[in-house]
Amino acid sequence: MDFIDRFRRLCGGSTVLSTLIGVNIVIGVILWTTSAVMRMTHHDPTQFAMFMALPSSFAEFIRHPWTLATYMVTQFSLLHLLFNVLWLYWFGQFMLISAAEMSNRSRERNLLMIYAGGGLAGGMAYILASLCGASAGAYLCGASASVLAIMSVVALKMPDYEITLFLIGRVKVKWFAIICILITLIGTGGASAAGSVAHLGGIAFGVFHSLRDKITRPLSPRKKMNVKAMVKASQGRLSDSDRLDELLDKIRLSGFDALTERERKELNALSARLRQENK
């Protein structure tokens, strides 16, 4: 249990993020181990694809409908798993920061919804593309569509948030997301066209979610809460939640670059403190 708690803290204190990463790793290890044993016993290891990966054949999908869910946590390649887990780890935490004004439960639910929604959108796009003849006798596996959905949301919701990359320095998260998305799309250049469509489906879900959130957020009662914050500011020091609202409003109005270095540190500290309080 101590290891699980440490791993959860490493994932920004998020139960959903640590669970998603853990599930992808555990399933990957089980698949590799089982495949190795099957090869040693002269059995065909690709039999597992029929039970975990999403088939391009619609008739086969009807016989294995659960693969629309299992494919998004199934990686048969170590390199595939490594990239997906690293990107999920980074961008999952960025998403938690971008949703710091939410309660812990809402933030966790939001992350899970985008991961699952991106995966489902990518899987359905893959099936439709396969029906149009873009792929035959192939299978789709991996968390790429889900991770790309999260990347898209982060890039649109907090484009000017800065991160430090090894040997590169300070980089805005939107450029990091764009580079990661391009690497993923280019990486499927030799694969089936339906695989690329699946990735685009994940990106489309992330973009749709972000645009919907931007449209509906101004209609929420958030502004009333900010009026109370202004009253409190005139009476004395703001509470943590009110100060966080103030900083987030400044980002929405003027961009992340409008924050001073002190305000950026304050934003991270407030987000971490409120996450702990909402647990």
C-alpha positions as CSV (number, residue, x, y, z in Angstrom):
1,M,0.0,0.0,0.0
2,D,2.9,2.3,0.7
3,F,4.1,1.8,-2.9
4,I,0.7,2.6,-4.2
5,D,0.5,5.8,-2.2
6,R,3.9,6.9,-3.4
7,F,3.0,6.2,-7.0
8,R,-0.3,8.1,-6.6
9,R,1.7,11.1,-5.2
10,L,4.1,10.8,-8.1
11,C,1.0,11.2,-10.4
12,G,0.0,14.5,-8.8
13,G,-2.2,12.8,-6.2
14,S,-4.6,11.5,-8.8
15,T,-6.2,8.1,-8.3
16,V,-7.5,8.0,-11.9
17,L,-4.1,8.9,-13.5
18,S,-2.1,6.5,-11.4
19,T,-4.7,3.7,-12.1
20,L,-4.7,4.3,-15.9
21,I,-0.9,4.2,-16.0
22,G,-0.9,1.1,-13.8
23,V,-3.5,-0.7,-15.8
24,N,-1.6,0.0,-19.1
25,I,1.7,-1.3,-17.6
26,V,0.2,-4.4,-15.9
27,I,-1.7,-5.5,-19.1
28,G,1.4,-4.9,-21.2
29,V,3.6,-7.1,-18.9
30,I,0.9,-9.8,-18.8
31,L,0.7,-9.8,-22.6
32,W,4.5,-9.9,-23.1
33,T,4.9,-12.7,-20.6
34,T,2.1,-14.8,-22.0
35,S,3.3,-14.2,-25.6
36,A,6.8,-15.4,-24.7
37,V,5.4,-18.5,-23.1
38,M,3.2,-19.3,-26.1
39,R,6.2,-18.9,-28.5
40,M,8.3,-21.2,-26.3
41,T,5.4,-23.8,-26.5
42,H,5.1,-23.3,-30.2
43,H,1.7,-21.6,-30.0
44,D,0.5,-18.5,-32.0
45,P,0.8,-15.4,-29.6
46,T,-1.4,-13.3,-31.9
47,Q,-4.4,-15.2,-30.6
48,F,-4.6,-12.6,-27.9
49,A,-5.2,-9.9,-30.5
50,M,-8.7,-11.3,-31.0
51,F,-9.6,-10.8,-27.3
52,M,-7.9,-7.4,-26.5
53,A,-7.3,-5.5,-29.7
54,L,-10.0,-3.9,-31.8
55,P,-10.5,-5.7,-35.1
56,S,-11.0,-3.9,-38.4
57,S,-13.6,-6.5,-39.4
58,F,-17.0,-5.3,-38.3
59,A,-18.3,-8.9,-38.2
60,E,-15.5,-9.8,-35.9
61,F,-16.1,-6.7,-33.8
62,I,-19.7,-7.8,-33.3
63,R,-18.4,-11.1,-31.8
64,H,-15.9,-9.2,-29.6
65,P,-17.6,-5.9,-28.7
66,W,-15.6,-5.4,-25.5
67,T,-12.5,-4.7,-27.6
68,L,-13.8,-1.2,-28.1
69,A,-12.8,-0.7,-24.4
70,T,-9.9,-3.1,-24.0
71,Y,-7.9,-1.9,-27.0
72,M,-7.2,1.5,-25.3
73,V,-5.2,-0.2,-22.5
74,T,-3.5,-2.8,-24.7
75,Q,0.1,-2.3,-26.0
76,F,2.0,-5.2,-27.6
77,S,5.2,-3.2,-28.1
78,L,7.5,-1.9,-25.3
79,L,8.2,1.3,-27.2
80,H,4.5,1.9,-27.9
81,L,3.8,1.4,-24.2
82,L,6.7,3.7,-23.1
83,F,5.6,6.6,-25.2
84,N,1.9,6.3,-24.3
85,V,2.6,6.0,-20.6
86,L,5.1,8.9,-20.5
87,W,2.7,11.2,-22.4
88,L,-0.2,10.1,-20.3
89,Y,1.9,10.9,-17.2
90,W,2.9,14.3,-18.3
91,F,-0.3,15.6,-19.9
92,G,-2.5,13.9,-17.3
93,Q,-0.8,16.1,-14.7
94,F,-1.1,19.2,-16.9
95,M,-4.8,18.5,-17.2
96,L,-5.1,18.3,-13.4
97,I,-3.4,21.7,-13.1
98,S,-5.7,23.2,-15.8
99,A,-8.8,22.0,-13.9
100,A,-7.5,23.2,-10.5
101,E,-10.8,25.2,-9.9
102,M,-12.8,21.9,-9.9
103,S,-13.3,19.7,-6.9
104,N,-11.0,16.7,-6.7
105,R,-13.9,14.4,-7.6
106,S,-14.9,16.5,-10.6
107,R,-11.3,16.7,-11.8
108,E,-10.8,13.0,-11.6
109,R,-14.0,12.3,-13.4
110,N,-13.1,14.8,-16.1
111,L,-9.7,13.1,-16.7
112,L,-11.3,9.6,-16.9
113,M,-14.1,10.9,-19.2
114,I,-11.6,12.4,-21.7
115,Y,-9.4,9.3,-21.7
116,A,-12.3,7.0,-22.3
117,G,-14.1,9.4,-24.6
118,G,-11.0,9.9,-26.8
119,G,-10.4,6.1,-26.9
120,L,-14.1,5.4,-27.8
121,A,-14.0,8.2,-30.5
122,G,-10.8,6.8,-31.9
123,G,-12.1,3.2,-31.9
124,M,-15.4,4.2,-33.6
125,A,-13.5,6.2,-36.2
126,Y,-11.3,3.1,-36.9
127,I,-14.3,0.9,-37.4
128,L,-15.9,3.4,-39.8
129,A,-12.7,3.8,-41.7
130,S,-12.4,0.0,-42.0
131,L,-15.9,-0.3,-43.3
132,C,-14.9,2.1,-46.0
133,G,-12.1,-0.2,-47.0
134,A,-9.2,1.7,-45.3
135,S,-8.0,-1.5,-43.5
136,A,-8.4,-5.2,-43.8
137,G,-7.4,-8.0,-41.5
138,A,-5.8,-5.6,-39.1
139,Y,-6.2,-4.8,-35.4
140,L,-6.0,-1.6,-33.4
141,C,-4.4,-1.4,-30.0
142,G,-2.9,1.2,-27.7
143,A,-3.8,4.3,-25.7
144,S,-2.8,6.7,-28.4
145,A,-6.3,8.0,-29.2
146,S,-7.0,8.5,-25.5
147,V,-3.7,10.3,-24.9
148,L,-4.1,12.5,-27.9
149,A,-7.5,13.6,-26.7
150,I,-5.9,14.7,-23.4
151,M,-3.1,16.4,-25.3
152,S,-5.6,18.4,-27.3
153,V,-7.5,19.5,-24.3
154,V,-4.4,20.7,-22.5
155,A,-3.0,22.5,-25.6
156,L,-6.3,24.4,-26.0
157,K,-7.1,25.0,-22.3
158,M,-3.7,26.2,-21.1
159,P,-1.6,26.9,-24.3
160,D,0.8,29.3,-22.7
161,Y,1.6,27.3,-19.6
162,E,5.4,26.8,-19.5
163,I,7.3,23.6,-18.8
164,T,11.0,22.9,-18.6
165,L,12.4,20.3,-21.0
166,F,15.8,18.6,-20.5
167,L,18.5,20.2,-22.7
168,I,15.9,22.5,-24.2
169,G,14.7,24.8,-21.4
170,R,11.4,26.6,-21.1
171,V,8.7,25.6,-23.6
172,K,5.0,26.5,-23.9
173,V,2.9,23.4,-23.4
174,K,1.0,24.1,-26.7
175,W,4.2,23.5,-28.7
176,F,5.1,20.4,-26.7
177,A,1.6,19.0,-27.3
178,I,1.8,19.8,-31.1
179,I,5.2,18.1,-31.4
180,C,3.9,15.0,-29.5
181,I,0.8,14.9,-31.7
182,L,2.9,15.1,-34.9
183,I,5.2,12.4,-33.7
184,T,2.3,10.1,-33.1
185,L,0.7,10.9,-36.5
186,I,3.9,10.5,-38.4
187,G,4.6,7.2,-36.5
188,T,1.5,5.7,-38.1
189,G,2.6,6.6,-41.6
190,G,3.5,3.0,-42.4
191,A,0.5,1.6,-40.7
192,S,-3.1,1.3,-42.1
193,A,-5.0,4.5,-42.9
194,A,-7.6,3.4,-40.4
195,G,-5.0,3.7,-37.7
196,S,-4.3,7.3,-38.5
197,V,-8.1,8.0,-38.6
198,A,-8.3,6.5,-35.1
199,H,-5.7,9.0,-33.9
200,L,-7.6,11.9,-35.5
201,G,-10.7,10.7,-33.8
202,G,-9.1,11.0,-30.4
203,I,-7.8,14.5,-31.3
204,A,-11.3,15.5,-32.6
205,F,-12.9,14.4,-29.3
206,G,-10.4,16.5,-27.3
207,V,-11.0,19.6,-29.5
208,F,-14.8,19.2,-29.2
209,H,-14.6,18.8,-25.4
210,S,-12.4,22.0,-25.1
211,L,-14.7,24.1,-27.4
212,R,-17.8,22.9,-25.6
213,D,-16.2,23.8,-22.3
214,K,-15.3,27.3,-23.5
215,I,-18.8,27.9,-24.7
216,T,-20.6,26.6,-21.6
217,R,-18.2,28.0,-19.0
218,P,-19.2,31.7,-19.4
219,L,-22.8,30.6,-18.8
220,S,-21.9,28.9,-15.4
221,P,-22.4,30.7,-12.1
222,R,-18.6,31.2,-11.8
223,K,-18.8,35.0,-12.3
224,K,-21.1,35.3,-9.3
225,M,-18.5,33.6,-7.2
226,N,-15.9,36.0,-8.5
227,V,-18.0,38.9,-7.4
228,K,-17.9,37.5,-3.9
229,A,-14.2,37.2,-4.2
230,M,-13.9,40.9,-5.1
231,V,-15.9,41.8,-2.0
232,K,-13.6,39.6,0.1
233,A,-10.6,41.2,-1.4
234,S,-11.9,44.6,-0.3
235,Q,-12.3,43.3,3.2
236,G,-9.0,41.6,3.5
237,R,-7.0,38.5,2.3
238,L,-8.6,36.2,-0.2
239,S,-9.2,32.6,0.6
240,D,-7.3,29.9,-1.3
241,S,-10.2,29.1,-3.6
242,D,-11.0,32.8,-4.3
243,R,-7.4,33.6,-5.0
244,L,-7.2,30.6,-7.4
245,D,-10.3,31.9,-9.2
246,E,-8.6,35.3,-9.5
247,L,-5.5,33.8,-11.1
248,L,-7.4,31.6,-13.4
249,D,-9.5,34.5,-14.6
250,K,-6.4,36.5,-15.3
251,I,-5.1,33.6,-17.5
252,R,-8.4,33.4,-19.4
253,L,-8.4,37.1,-20.1
254,S,-4.7,37.7,-20.8
255,G,-3.1,34.3,-21.2
256,F,-0.6,32.5,-19.0
257,D,2.2,34.9,-19.9
258,A,0.4,37.7,-18.0
259,L,1.2,36.0,-14.7
260,T,4.3,37.1,-12.9
261,E,6.8,34.4,-11.8
262,R,5.5,34.8,-8.2
263,E,1.9,34.3,-9.4
264,R,2.9,31.2,-11.3
265,K,4.4,29.7,-8.2
266,E,1.4,30.7,-6.2
267,L,-0.9,29.0,-8.8
268,N,0.9,25.7,-8.5
269,A,1.0,25.9,-4.7
270,L,-2.7,26.7,-4.5
271,S,-3.6,23.9,-6.9
272,A,-1.7,21.4,-4.9
273,R,-3.1,22.6,-1.5
274,L,-6.7,22.5,-2.8
275,R,-6.2,19.0,-4.2
276,Q,-5.1,17.8,-0.8
277,E,-8.1,19.5,0.9
278,N,-10.6,18.0,-1.6
279,K,-9.4,14.4,-1.0
